[in-house]
Amino acid sequence: MKPLIYLQDAELFTLPRGLKAVVDQFYQGGDPKWEIVLAAAW
């Protein structure tokens, strides 16, 4: 929970928090776009 509280600027996100932001951005109709998330993680 601490990253959610302390990190408000996207440039300072930790890797798990940044990937969660990507999932939230590309989540469409109950079907997350995992290929985009995996590309972001690479």
Secondary structure as UniProt FT lines:
FT   HELIX           2..6
FT   HELIX           10..12
FT   HELIX           15..26
FT   STRAND          27..28
FT   TURN            29..30
FT   STRAND          31..32
FT   HELIX           34..41
//
